[in-house]
Amino acid sequence: MDYKSILKLLSLIGMTLSLFFSLDVVVALIYGESYLPVLLFVTLFFAANFTIWLLLKSYPLNLGIRESILAVNLLWLLLGVAGGVPLLLYTSISPSSAFFEAVSGFTTTGATVFADIESLPKTVLFHRSLMHWLGGMGIIVLGVGLLSVINPTGSLALFKSESTGIQMEKLTPKIKHTALSLWGVYIVLTLVDAVLLKMFGMGWFDAVNHAFSTVSTGGFSTKNSSLGAFDGDGIVWTTTIFMILSGINFLAHLRVYYRDLSGYRSEEVKWYLALFLLLSLTLVVVHEDFGSDTLYYTIKHSFFTIASVMTTTGFATVDYGGWSNLAIAVIFVAMLIGGNAGSTAGGVKVIRYVIIYKTLFAEFKRILHPSAMISVFVDGSKLKERILAATFGFFFLYILTIVALSIYIYAAGFDAMTAISGALAMVGNIGPGFSLVGPSQNFGFFSDPDKIVLSVGMIIGRLECYTVFVLFSAAFWKRF
């Protein structure tokens, strides 16, 4: 294991992160808040990482797959610590709470320990949204763009270990160009969303923060009642649309730049949109049948809620935890789905369900026709056995992690709904669950050890299980 290469990589990303965190200083200056604490932290953090990089400047950066995997895991611990320091400087929360909030931010989970969001300094509110925005596309992808000149092979390995979904796809000749192009799409979507939110009545500060949280499918808000604090229909529908767009594979958005709409015609996108419409309309019918709200009110909030939960954003316009049991069951199903591979959304991802469904259907055919040669195809391409095995393996690890975390929460003395939905919300990077962790609640009541365990659950979900669990394999540490 080349630990010096890993340390050099982390120092470079740490320097990049400190530059982004300097935006907190700008916000503090604009709103007349104390800027010295975060300025001091940013300066020291940059200096420490720059010193490490300077000491290793002449050391060749060689990142194989093992170094990449270990670097990604260590990076998320670094993000939790570095992202939590500004929260400690401006609030009175504990270190474990700060770590939880930072991990929740960077993993775009959106679960919070703060009960009164609106009492927080604007510097803290912006910092939380900034962590979402950086974590949404994956800070490693940004690192790929910066490091590609140094070591293209290692960058490719690193991109594979961080990117979500079944397999990586390149549109441009070099992976660094693809990574930077994805960030370009990400920035454009963020800007358009912020401008539209401003047009529909939000102030610039709220618009920028919510655009950061929407496009990253994060869920942190500047208000206690989340999007429910804004009355405009335009704000609700704009956020709904951008959550859905952010849940689609960003490579499909990038193809549009090359005048190629084929990405939107993929099986995954079709299933994704079909499931969204089906669940939204089902929730409309269920809530209209059991509730007393007007039809338009039900449609607006049902579509928003399904978009928020299915894309693992976690925004809320109403406390849907108080809806009927059948409505909660529909929302719970949406929590299990997730967005597209290659999107900022968390969860299982629609493509995996498509593969699982097609594989099971193929097995039924094999039972009926033992001698037939039956393969699994997605978008006209035959899937390799390795992809099928990896998909089922991921699903097993995903469910196993949720079950283990559910048992941990339940054993800590909480009710079953809090345990199950809370575990699913953590591992799926969704944010709110039901009962004590519902959309109008927070995670501040958990003990400090509990918050660390929940943070680990968020990281496992963000790195899609394999990247974390492979560390516990003896083969990972053996020399080949």
C-alpha positions in Angstrom: 0.0 0.0 0.0 1.4 3.3 -1.1 0.5 5.5 1.9 2.5 8.5 0.8 0.5 8.7 -2.4 -2.7 8.5 -0.3 -1.5 11.3 2.0 -0.4 13.5 -0.9 -3.8 13.0 -2.5 -5.7 13.9 0.7 -3.5 17.0 1.2 -4.3 18.2 -2.3 -8.1 17.7 -1.8 -7.7 19.3 1.6 -6.3 22.4 0.0 -9.1 22.5 -2.5 -11.6 22.1 0.2 -10.1 25.0 2.2 -10.5 27.2 -0.8 -14.2 26.4 -1.1 -14.6 27.0 2.7 -13.2 30.5 2.2 -16.6 31.3 0.8 -17.9 31.0 4.4 -15.7 34.0 5.1 -17.3 36.0 2.3 -20.8 35.2 3.6 -19.8 36.2 7.1 -18.5 39.6 5.8 -21.6 40.2 3.7 -24.0 39.7 6.6 -21.8 41.3 9.3 -21.1 38.2 11.2 -17.8 37.2 12.9 -15.5 36.1 10.2 -12.3 35.6 12.2 -13.0 32.1 13.5 -13.7 30.6 10.1 -10.9 32.6 8.5 -8.4 31.3 11.0 -9.6 27.7 10.5 -9.4 28.0 6.7 -5.9 29.4 6.9 -4.6 26.8 9.3 -6.4 24.0 7.4 -4.9 25.1 4.1 -1.4 25.6 5.6 -1.4 22.1 7.2 -2.4 20.5 3.9 0.0 22.6 1.9 2.8 21.7 4.2 2.1 18.0 3.7 1.9 18.4 -0.1 5.1 20.4 -0.1 6.9 17.6 1.8 5.7 15.1 -0.7 5.9 17.3 -3.8 8.6 15.3 -5.5 7.1 11.9 -4.5 5.4 10.3 -7.5 1.6 9.9 -7.1 0.7 6.3 -7.9 -2.9 5.4 -7.1 -3.9 1.8 -7.8 -7.3 0.5 -7.0 -6.5 -0.4 -3.4 -4.9 3.0 -2.7 -7.9 4.7 -4.3 -10.4 2.8 -2.2 -8.5 3.5 1.1 -8.1 7.1 0.1 -11.9 7.5 -0.5 -12.7 6.0 2.9 -10.2 8.2 4.7 -11.4 11.2 2.7 -14.9 10.9 4.1 -13.5 10.9 7.6 -11.5 14.0 6.7 -14.6 15.7 5.4 -16.6 14.9 8.5 -13.9 16.4 10.7 -13.0 19.4 8.5 -16.7 20.2 7.8 -17.6 19.9 11.4 -15.0 22.4 12.7 -16.9 25.6 11.5 -20.0 24.2 13.1 -18.1 23.9 16.4 -16.8 27.5 16.1 -20.2 29.1 15.6 -22.6 26.8 17.6 -22.6 25.0 21.0 -23.1 21.4 19.6 -20.8 18.5 20.6 -17.9 17.3 18.4 -19.9 14.1 17.5 -22.9 16.2 16.6 -20.7 18.4 14.4 -19.2 15.3 12.7 -22.7 13.9 12.1 -23.9 17.2 10.6 -20.8 17.4 8.4 -21.1 13.8 7.2 -24.8 14.4 6.6 -23.9 17.4 4.5 -21.2 15.9 2.4 -23.1 12.6 1.8 -26.2 14.8 0.9 -28.3 13.0 3.5 -29.7 16.1 4.9 -30.4 14.8 8.5 -29.7 17.5 11.0 -29.1 17.8 14.8 -30.3 21.4 14.9 -33.8 21.9 16.3 -34.0 25.6 15.5 -32.5 26.1 12.0 -33.5 29.8 11.7 -31.6 30.8 14.8 -28.3 29.7 13.2 -25.9 32.3 11.8 -26.0 32.7 8.0 -22.4 31.6 7.9 -23.4 28.2 9.3 -26.5 27.9 7.1 -24.4 28.6 4.0 -21.6 26.2 5.2 -24.2 23.4 5.5 -25.5 24.0 2.0 -22.0 24.3 0.6 -21.1 20.9 2.0 -24.2 19.5 0.2 -23.2 21.1 -3.0 -19.6 19.8 -2.9 -20.6 16.3 -1.9 -23.4 16.1 -4.4 -21.4 15.4 -7.5 -18.6 13.9 -5.4 -15.6 15.9 -4.3 -13.4 13.0 -5.7 -14.7 13.8 -9.2 -13.4 17.4 -8.7 -10.2 15.9 -7.5 -10.0 13.8 -10.7 -10.0 17.0 -12.7 -7.2 18.5 -10.6 -5.0 15.4 -10.5 -5.4 14.1 -14.0 -2.2 15.8 -15.2 -0.3 14.2 -12.3 -1.5 10.7 -12.7 -4.2 9.8 -15.2 -4.2 6.1 -14.4 -4.6 6.7 -10.7 -7.3 9.2 -11.3 -9.2 6.7 -13.4 -9.0 4.2 -10.6 -10.1 6.8 -8.1 -13.1 7.9 -10.2 -14.2 4.3 -10.4 -14.2 3.9 -6.7 -16.2 7.0 -6.0 -18.7 7.1 -8.9 -22.1 5.6 -8.2 -24.0 3.1 -10.3 -23.2 -0.1 -12.2 -20.3 0.9 -14.3 -18.5 4.0 -15.4 -19.1 5.5 -18.8 -16.9 8.0 -20.6 -18.3 10.5 -23.1 -15.1 12.6 -23.7 -11.8 11.1 -24.7 -10.2 11.5 -21.2 -11.8 10.9 -17.9 -10.7 14.3 -16.6 -12.7 16.0 -19.3 -15.7 14.0 -18.4 -15.4 14.9 -14.7 -15.0 18.6 -15.4 -17.8 18.5 -17.9 -20.1 17.0 -15.3 -19.2 19.8 -12.9 -20.1 22.2 -15.7 -23.6 20.7 -16.0 -23.9 20.7 -12.2 -23.1 24.4 -12.0 -25.5 25.3 -14.8 -28.4 23.5 -13.1 -27.6 25.1 -9.8 -27.5 28.6 -11.3 -30.8 28.1 -13.2 -32.5 26.7 -10.1 -31.3 29.7 -8.0 -32.5 32.2 -10.5 -35.9 30.6 -10.8 -36.4 30.4 -7.0 -35.5 34.1 -6.8 -38.0 34.9 -9.5 -40.7 33.1 -7.6 -40.2 35.0 -4.4 -37.2 33.7 -2.5 -34.4 36.1 -1.4 -31.0 35.5 -2.9 -29.6 33.9 0.2 -32.4 31.4 0.5 -32.4 30.8 -3.3 -28.7 30.0 -3.4 -28.9 27.7 -0.4 -31.9 25.8 -1.6 -30.4 25.5 -5.1 -27.3 24.0 -3.5 -29.5 21.5 -1.6 -31.8 20.7 -4.5 -29.3 20.0 -7.2 -27.2 18.0 -4.8 -30.4 16.1 -3.7 -29.3 17.0 -0.1 -32.2 18.6 1.8 -30.7 21.1 4.2 -32.9 24.2 4.4 -32.6 27.6 5.9 -36.0 27.3 7.5 -37.4 25.1 10.3 -40.3 24.0 8.2 -38.1 23.4 5.1 -39.8 24.3 1.8 -43.1 24.6 3.8 -42.0 28.1 4.9 -42.4 29.3 1.3 -45.9 29.8 0.1 -45.4 30.2 -3.7 -46.5 27.4 -5.9 -43.7 28.3 -8.3 -41.1 27.5 -5.6 -42.7 24.2 -4.9 -43.0 23.1 -8.5 -39.6 24.4 -9.5 -38.0 22.5 -6.7 -39.9 19.4 -7.7 -38.7 19.6 -11.2 -35.1 20.2 -10.3 -35.1 17.3 -7.8 -36.3 15.0 -10.6 -33.7 16.4 -13.0 -31.0 15.9 -10.4 -32.1 12.3 -9.8 -31.3 11.5 -13.5 -27.9 10.3 -14.6 -25.8 13.5 -15.2 -24.3 11.9 -18.2 -27.7 12.1 -19.9 -27.7 15.8 -19.2 -24.2 16.1 -20.5 -25.2 14.4 -23.7 -27.6 17.2 -24.4 -24.6 19.5 -24.9 -23.5 17.2 -27.7 -27.1 17.3 -29.2 -27.7 13.7 -28.1 -31.0 13.0 -26.3 -30.4 9.2 -26.1 -29.5 9.4 -22.4 -33.1 10.4 -21.6 -34.4 7.4 -23.6 -32.5 4.8 -21.5 -34.4 2.1 -19.8 -33.4 3.5 -16.4 -34.7 7.0 -17.1 -38.0 5.5 -18.4 -38.5 3.3 -15.3 -37.4 6.2 -13.1 -40.0 8.6 -14.5 -42.7 5.9 -14.7 -42.2 5.0 -11.0 -42.2 8.7 -10.0 -45.5 9.3 -11.8 -47.0 6.0 -10.5 -46.1 6.7 -6.9 -47.1 10.3 -7.1 -50.5 9.6 -8.6 -51.0 6.7 -6.1 -50.2 9.1 -3.2 -52.7 11.6 -4.6 -55.5 9.1 -4.8 -54.7 7.7 -1.3 -54.4 11.1 0.4 -57.4 12.5 -1.4 -59.4 9.5 -0.2 -58.4 9.7 3.4 -57.6 13.4 3.7 -59.7 16.6 3.6 -57.4 18.7 1.5 -58.3 20.1 -1.9 -57.3 18.2 -5.0 -54.7 20.7 -6.2 -53.2 20.9 -2.7 -52.9 17.1 -2.6 -51.4 16.9 -6.1 -48.8 19.6 -5.4 -47.6 18.1 -2.1 -47.8 14.5 -3.2 -45.7 15.1 -6.3 -43.2 17.2 -4.2 -43.0 14.5 -1.5 -42.4 11.6 -3.8 -39.8 13.6 -5.7 -38.1 14.5 -2.5 -38.1 11.1 -1.0 -37.4 9.1 -4.2 -34.4 11.3 -5.1 -33.3 11.1 -1.5 -33.4 14.9 -1.2 -35.4 15.1 2.0 -37.1 18.4 1.6 -40.6 18.7 3.0 -43.5 21.1 2.4 -45.9 19.3 4.9 -45.4 16.9 7.8 -46.4 13.8 5.8 -45.7 11.7 8.9 -49.2 12.7 10.0 -50.8 11.3 6.9 -52.7 8.0 6.8 -50.9 4.7 7.2 -51.5 3.8 3.5 -50.0 7.2 2.4 -46.9 6.5 4.6 -46.6 3.1 3.1 -46.5 4.7 -0.4 -43.8 7.1 0.7 -41.9 4.3 2.3 -41.8 2.5 -1.0 -40.4 5.6 -2.6 -37.7 5.7 0.0 -36.5 2.2 -1.2 -36.0 3.2 -4.8 -33.6 6.1 -5.2 -32.5 7.9 -8.3 -30.5 7.0 -11.3 -26.9 5.7 -11.3 -24.6 8.6 -12.1 -26.9 11.1 -10.4 -26.5 13.0 -7.1 -29.3 10.9 -5.6 -28.6 8.1 -3.1 -30.5 4.8 -2.5 -30.4 1.5 -4.4 -30.7 3.2 -7.8 -33.4 2.4 -10.4 -31.0 0.5 -12.7 -30.3 -2.1 -10.1 -34.0 -2.8 -9.7 -34.3 -3.1 -13.5 -31.4 -5.6 -13.5 -32.8 -7.6 -10.6 -36.2 -7.8 -12.2 -34.8 -8.9 -15.5 -32.5 -11.4 -13.9 -35.3 -13.0 -11.9 -37.5 -13.1 -15.0 -34.7 -14.7 -16.9 -34.4 -17.4 -14.2 -38.1 -18.1 -14.5 -37.6 -18.7 -18.2 -34.7 -21.0 -17.5 -36.9 -23.1 -15.2 -39.4 -23.5 -17.9 -36.8 -23.9 -20.7 -33.7 -25.5 -19.2 -31.9 -25.9 -22.4 -32.5 -22.3 -23.6 -29.6 -19.8 -23.7 -31.1 -16.8 -21.9 -29.3 -13.6 -21.2 -30.1 -10.3 -19.5 -30.1 -7.2 -21.7 -30.4 -3.5 -20.7 -30.7 -0.9 -23.4 -29.9 -3.6 -26.0 -26.6 -4.5 -24.4 -25.9 -7.9 -22.8 -24.9 -7.7 -19.2 -21.9 -9.6 -18.0 -22.2 -12.1 -15.2 -19.9 -9.9 -13.1 -22.4 -7.0 -13.3 -25.3 -9.3 -12.3 -23.3 -10.7 -9.4 -22.2 -7.2 -8.2 -25.8 -6.0 -8.4 -27.2 -8.8 -6.2 -24.2 -8.5 -3.9 -24.7 -4.8 -3.5 -28.4 -5.3 -2.7 -27.6 -7.9 -0.1 -25.0 -5.6 1.6 -27.4 -2.6 1.4 -30.2 -4.5 3.1 -27.8 -6.1 5.6 -26.5 -2.6 6.6 -30.0 -1.3 7.1 -31.0 -4.3 9.2 -27.9 -4.0 11.3 -28.4 -0.3 11.9 -32.1 -0.8 12.6 -31.3 -3.4 15.3 -28.7 -1.0 16.8 -31.3 1.9 17.0 -34.0 -0.4 18.3 -31.7 -1.9 20.9 -30.8 1.7 22.0 -34.4 2.0 23.2 -36.3 3.6 20.2 -39.5 2.4 18.6 -39.5 0.1 15.6 -40.7 2.8 13.1 -37.9 5.1 14.2 -35.4 2.3 14.0 -36.3 1.0 10.6 -37.0 4.3 8.8 -34.1 6.0 10.5 -31.7 3.3 9.3 -33.1 3.5 5.8 -32.8 7.2 5.9 -29.2 7.0 6.9 -28.0 4.3 4.5 -30.1 5.6 1.7 -28.9 9.2 2.3 -32.5 10.3 2.5 -32.5 12.4 5.7 -36.0 12.3 7.3 -37.7 9.1 8.2 -40.9 8.6 10.3 -41.9 8.7 13.9 -39.1 10.4 16.0 -37.0 11.1 12.9 -39.9 12.4 10.8 -39.8 15.4 8.4 -40.7 17.8 11.3 -38.1 16.3 13.7 -34.3 16.2 13.9 -31.6 13.8 15.0 -30.3 15.8 17.9 -31.8 13.5 20.6 -29.5 10.6 19.7 -26.5 10.1 22.0 -23.0 11.0 20.9 -22.0 7.3 20.2 -25.3 6.8 18.3 -24.4 9.8 16.1 -21.0 8.3 15.2 -22.7 5.0 14.3 -25.3 6.8 12.2 -22.5 8.8 10.5 -20.8 5.5 9.5 -24.1 4.3 8.1 -24.3 7.4 5.9 -20.8 6.9 4.7 -21.5 3.3 3.8 -24.5 4.3 1.9 -22.7 7.1 0.1 -19.9 4.8 -1.0 -22.4 2.1 -1.9 -21.3 -0.6 0.5 -18.5 -2.3 -1.4 -16.0 0.5 -1.1 -16.3 0.3 2.7 -16.8 -3.4 3.3 -13.9 -4.4 1.1 -11.6 -2.9 3.8 -12.6 -5.8 6.0 -11.4 -8.3 3.4 -8.1 -10.0 4.1 -7.4 -10.0 0.4 -7.5 -6.2 0.3 -4.4 -6.0 2.6 -2.5 -8.8 1.0 0.3 -8.1 -1.5 -0.2 -9.5 -5.0 
